[in-house]
Amino acid sequence: MVDLNGQYRKIRWQVNREIKKVIKSSSFINGPSVKEFQNNLQNFLGIRHVIPCANGTDALQVALMSLELNKGDEVITTNFSFASTIEVILLLGLKPVVVDIDPKTFNINPNLIKDKISEKTKAIIPVHLFGQTCKMEEILEIANKHNLFVIEDNAQALGSKYKFSSSEKQMAGTIGDISTTSFFPSKNLGCYGDGGAIMTNSDNLAYKIRGLVNHGMYERYYHDEVGVNSRLDSIQAAILNVKLKCLNKYNNSRQESAKLYNDKFDKIELLETPFVESDLDTHVYHQYTLKVKNGMRDKLAEHLSKNNIPFGIYYPLGFHEQKAYKQEFMSDNDFPVTNQVKNEVISLPMHTELSKRQITYITDTISSFFE
């Protein structure tokens, strides 16, 4: 699904040089490379504050902690995402209120958010799934009307852009009150271990978050509040500094691969290619996810396995069906789109090292299945 070794070979001399610098300096925690990466990512996104942390899940948890919510407060989010999104809400004693998704983009349906707002609602977490931004203009309008915080889960869409109705574009992760991301190795911008970051334009929130990720310290050994230990180590930051320079190129490569896939699959009636809400740069294809109609998904998956083509099912269940997350108030009837797409989606190999030869083999193999 991802060729990290092939990607490394193209940048290994830069990566190795930067790792050696960190080892030579012995500044393994919060060293110069972390501060450099923080500044570089701020400039890339055009945002005031980036606070690096240990992973994307911590980023979400700390973002919620910074809002000083009370036990039982409600947070609205999507029913169709990776576990981290709902996991942190529950870990903090908050109440997750999940809503169904748009059948084309797989992102949260803003029209359904309105119906779930109550006196206890305090925040919305839209997830920019598979590399495409949610309908942020509509979400911001709802949030502003009801005085709600917006936390963008941008773990899968770093480098994508959102196009407003005015035609103005803004980087994903710079639109809400806070945004979070993950640098898990398979991400569009991935390190060689775990890593994450929290972003905001608010000076007050940034100050609070910087303390929270460092044991609640704003002055060394003076703990003003209960925090966590969540820091991006210097070696990972050094690697990310190298790869950040390549991120636009990496995303362009993914978009080119997606176009090659689309050109072949558009002719197959039982396949639905990824829908792009706006212009090409609004989708950076963290995953290339097809919808397979007429109950043929699992048979196609079996065909791919026989031909040594990797694939992913993201995701096999909605949160309302997961043993750890389902709540009494969640009804299966509330999630007709999730219930449908979970049986249709299949993700194909998508990474920066995909060759035309590989794509041809994958598309020919899939086309032969439907002949």
C-alpha positions in Angstrom: 0.0 0.0 0.0 2.9 2.4 0.8 6.5 2.2 -0.5 8.4 4.0 2.3 11.7 2.3 1.4 11.5 3.6 -2.2 10.7 7.1 -0.9 13.6 7.0 1.5 16.1 5.9 -1.1 15.5 9.2 -3.0 16.2 11.4 0.0 18.4 9.2 2.1 21.6 11.3 2.0 19.6 14.4 3.3 17.8 12.3 6.0 21.0 10.5 7.1 22.9 13.9 7.3 20.1 15.4 9.5 19.9 12.4 11.8 23.7 12.5 12.3 23.4 16.1 13.2 20.9 15.3 16.0 23.1 12.5 17.3 26.2 14.6 17.3 24.4 17.4 19.2 22.8 14.9 21.6 19.7 17.3 21.8 17.3 14.4 21.5 14.3 16.2 23.1 13.1 19.6 22.0 16.3 20.2 20.1 17.0 22.7 17.4 15.4 20.4 14.7 12.1 20.5 16.5 12.0 24.3 16.6 13.1 24.4 13.0 10.3 22.0 11.9 7.8 24.0 14.0 8.7 27.2 12.1 8.8 25.5 8.7 5.4 23.9 9.1 4.0 27.3 10.3 5.3 28.9 7.2 4.0 26.1 5.0 0.5 26.3 6.3 0.4 30.1 6.9 -0.6 29.7 10.5 0.6 31.4 13.7 1.3 28.4 15.9 2.4 24.8 15.4 3.0 22.8 18.6 4.7 19.4 17.8 3.7 16.4 19.9 4.2 12.7 20.1 1.4 11.4 17.8 -1.9 12.3 16.2 -4.0 10.8 18.9 -2.3 12.9 21.6 -2.8 15.9 19.3 -6.5 15.4 19.4 -6.6 14.7 23.1 -4.6 17.8 24.0 -6.6 20.0 21.7 -9.8 19.0 23.6 -8.0 19.4 26.9 -7.1 23.0 26.0 -10.8 23.9 25.7 -11.4 23.2 29.4 -14.6 21.3 28.7 -16.6 19.6 31.5 -17.4 15.9 32.0 -20.5 15.1 29.9 -20.1 18.0 27.5 -20.9 16.9 24.0 -18.6 16.8 20.9 -20.1 16.2 17.5 -18.0 14.3 15.0 -18.3 11.8 12.1 -19.4 8.2 12.4 -16.8 7.1 9.8 -13.2 7.6 10.7 -10.2 6.0 12.4 -10.7 5.3 16.1 -8.6 8.2 17.5 -11.3 10.7 16.7 -13.9 9.2 19.1 -11.4 7.5 21.4 -10.1 10.8 22.9 -13.6 12.2 23.4 -14.4 9.2 25.6 -11.1 9.1 27.4 -11.7 12.7 28.6 -15.2 11.9 29.9 -16.9 13.8 27.2 -19.9 12.5 25.2 -19.4 11.8 21.5 -22.3 12.6 19.3 -21.7 11.0 15.9 -23.5 11.8 12.7 -23.7 10.2 9.3 -21.5 11.1 6.3 -21.8 12.4 2.8 -22.1 9.5 0.4 -19.7 11.0 -2.2 -16.8 12.4 -0.1 -17.2 10.2 3.0 -16.8 13.3 5.1 -19.2 14.5 7.9 -22.6 15.7 6.6 -23.0 19.3 7.8 -26.8 19.2 7.4 -27.0 16.4 10.1 -24.8 18.4 12.6 -27.6 20.9 13.1 -30.0 18.3 14.3 -27.6 17.1 17.0 -26.8 20.4 18.7 -28.0 20.6 22.3 -27.3 22.8 25.3 -24.3 20.6 26.2 -22.7 20.7 22.7 -19.4 22.5 22.9 -17.3 21.4 19.9 -17.3 19.9 16.4 -14.5 17.7 15.1 -14.7 17.4 11.3 -12.3 14.8 9.9 -10.8 15.5 6.5 -11.1 11.9 5.4 -8.8 10.3 2.8 -7.2 13.6 1.9 -10.2 15.9 1.1 -11.4 18.7 3.3 -14.9 18.7 4.8 -17.4 21.4 3.9 -15.8 23.9 6.3 -17.8 27.0 5.3 -21.0 25.3 6.3 -19.5 23.9 9.5 -18.1 27.3 10.5 -21.5 28.9 10.0 -23.1 26.3 12.3 -20.3 26.7 14.9 -20.5 30.5 14.9 -24.2 30.5 15.3 -24.1 28.2 18.3 -20.8 29.4 19.8 -19.0 26.1 19.3 -15.3 25.3 18.9 -14.1 23.6 15.7 -11.2 21.2 15.8 -10.1 20.0 12.4 -8.8 16.4 12.4 -6.3 16.9 9.5 -4.3 13.7 9.9 -5.1 12.6 6.3 -5.2 15.9 4.4 -2.0 17.9 5.2 -1.3 20.1 2.2 -4.8 20.0 0.8 -6.8 23.2 0.3 -10.4 24.2 0.9 -12.2 26.4 -1.6 -14.8 28.8 -0.1 -17.8 30.0 -2.1 -16.0 33.2 -2.7 -13.3 31.1 -4.6 -10.8 32.0 -1.9 -8.7 29.0 -0.9 -7.2 28.2 2.5 -5.0 25.4 3.7 -6.7 22.5 5.5 -5.8 22.7 9.2 -5.9 26.5 9.3 -9.7 27.0 9.2 -11.0 25.9 12.6 -10.1 27.1 16.1 -7.5 24.3 16.4 -6.4 21.6 14.1 -4.4 18.4 14.6 -2.4 16.1 12.4 -0.4 12.9 12.5 3.0 12.1 11.1 2.5 8.3 11.2 4.9 6.9 8.5 2.2 6.2 5.9 0.8 9.7 6.0 1.4 12.2 3.2 4.0 13.8 5.5 5.2 10.9 7.6 8.2 10.5 9.9 10.0 7.2 10.7 8.1 6.5 13.9 5.2 8.3 15.7 4.7 12.0 15.6 2.0 14.7 15.5 1.2 18.4 15.8 -1.4 20.8 16.9 -2.1 24.0 15.0 -3.9 27.2 15.9 -4.0 30.9 15.2 -5.0 31.7 18.8 -2.1 33.0 21.0 -4.0 32.0 24.2 -4.7 28.4 23.0 -1.2 28.0 21.8 0.2 29.0 25.1 -2.0 26.6 27.0 -1.3 23.7 24.5 2.5 24.2 24.9 2.1 23.6 28.6 -0.2 20.7 28.3 2.1 18.7 26.1 4.9 19.2 28.6 3.4 18.0 31.9 1.5 21.2 32.4 4.7 23.2 32.8 5.0 26.8 31.7 8.1 27.2 33.8 10.5 24.3 34.4 9.4 22.2 37.5 6.3 24.4 38.1 3.2 22.5 37.2 0.2 24.8 36.8 -2.2 22.1 35.6 -2.3 18.4 34.9 -0.8 17.8 31.4 0.7 14.9 29.5 4.1 13.9 28.2 3.8 14.3 24.5 6.8 15.6 22.6 8.1 15.1 19.0 11.6 13.9 19.4 14.4 15.6 17.6 15.3 12.8 15.2 11.7 12.6 13.9 11.6 16.4 13.5 14.9 16.3 11.5 13.4 13.7 9.2 10.2 15.8 8.8 12.2 18.9 7.9 13.6 17.0 4.9 10.3 15.6 3.9 8.3 18.8 4.3 10.3 20.3 1.5 9.0 17.5 -0.7 5.3 17.6 0.4 3.9 19.5 -2.5 5.8 17.2 -4.9 4.5 14.2 -3.0 0.9 15.4 -3.1 1.2 16.2 -6.8 2.5 12.7 -7.4 -0.5 11.2 -5.6 -2.9 13.4 -7.7 -1.2 12.2 -10.9 -1.6 8.6 -9.8 -5.2 9.2 -8.9 -5.9 10.6 -12.4 -4.4 7.5 -14.0 -6.6 5.3 -11.9 -9.6 7.4 -12.7 -9.0 7.3 -16.5 -9.2 3.5 -16.4 -11.9 3.0 -13.8 -14.3 5.7 -15.2 -15.2 3.2 -17.9 -16.3 0.5 -15.4 -19.9 0.8 -14.5 -19.7 -1.0 -11.2 -16.9 1.2 -9.9 -17.3 4.7 -8.5 -14.1 6.7 -8.4 -13.3 9.2 -5.7 -15.4 12.3 -5.9 -13.6 15.6 -5.8 -15.6 18.4 -4.2 -13.8 21.2 -5.9 -10.5 21.8 -7.7 -7.7 19.2 -7.9 -5.6 20.7 -5.1 -8.5 20.2 -2.6 -7.8 16.4 -2.5 -4.4 15.0 -1.7 -5.3 11.3 -1.8 -4.0 10.0 1.4 -6.1 7.0 0.3 -7.5 6.3 -3.2 -10.9 4.8 -2.2 -13.3 3.2 -4.7 -16.9 2.3 -4.2 -17.8 -1.1 -5.6 -21.4 -1.6 -6.4 -23.8 -4.6 -6.5 -22.2 -6.3 -3.5 -19.0 -7.1 -5.5 -16.5 -5.5 -3.1 -15.4 -8.6 -1.2 -15.1 -10.7 -4.4 -12.9 -7.9 -5.9 -10.8 -8.0 -2.7 -10.3 -11.7 -3.1 -9.3 -11.2 -6.8 -6.8 -8.6 -5.7 -5.3 -10.9 -3.1 -4.9 -13.7 -5.7 -3.0 -11.3 -7.9 -0.7 -10.0 -5.1 -2.2 -6.5 -5.1 -2.5 -5.0 -1.6 -5.7 -3.2 -0.6 -7.3 -1.7 2.5 -10.9 -1.6 3.8 -11.2 1.8 5.5 -13.4 1.3 7.5 -15.2 -2.0 8.0 -17.5 -0.6 10.7 -19.0 2.8 11.8 -18.4 3.9 15.3 -22.0 3.0 16.1 -21.1 -0.6 15.6 -17.7 -0.7 17.4 -17.9 -2.6 20.7 -15.7 0.0 22.5 -17.5 3.1 21.2 -21.2 2.3 20.6 -23.6 4.1 23.0 -27.2 3.3 23.9 -28.4 6.5 22.1 -26.8 5.4 18.8 -29.4 3.8 16.5 -28.4 1.8 13.4 -31.2 3.7 11.6 -29.3 7.0 12.0 -26.5 5.9 9.8 -27.8 4.7 6.4 -24.9 6.0 4.4 -22.2 4.5 6.7 -24.1 1.2 6.7 -23.9 1.2 2.9 -20.4 2.5 2.2 -18.7 0.3 4.7 -19.6 -2.6 2.4 -18.6 -0.8 -0.8 -15.3 0.9 -0.1 -11.9 -0.5 -1.0 -8.6 1.5 -1.1 -5.9 0.7 -3.6 -2.1 1.3 -3.3 -1.4 5.1 -3.2 2.0 6.5 -2.5 4.7 8.7 -4.0 6.6 5.9 -5.6 3.8 4.3 -7.7 5.0 3.8 -11.3 2.8 3.8 -14.4 3.7 0.2 -14.8 2.4 -0.7 -11.4 -0.8 1.3 -12.0 -1.3 -0.4 -15.3 -1.0 -3.8 -13.7 -3.4 -2.9 -10.9 -6.0 -1.3 -13.3 -5.7 -4.2 -15.8 -6.2 -6.7 -13.1 -9.3 -4.9 -11.8 -10.7 -4.4 -15.3 -10.3 -8.1 -16.1 -12.4 -8.9 -13.0 -15.4 -6.9 -14.4 -15.2 -8.2 -17.9 
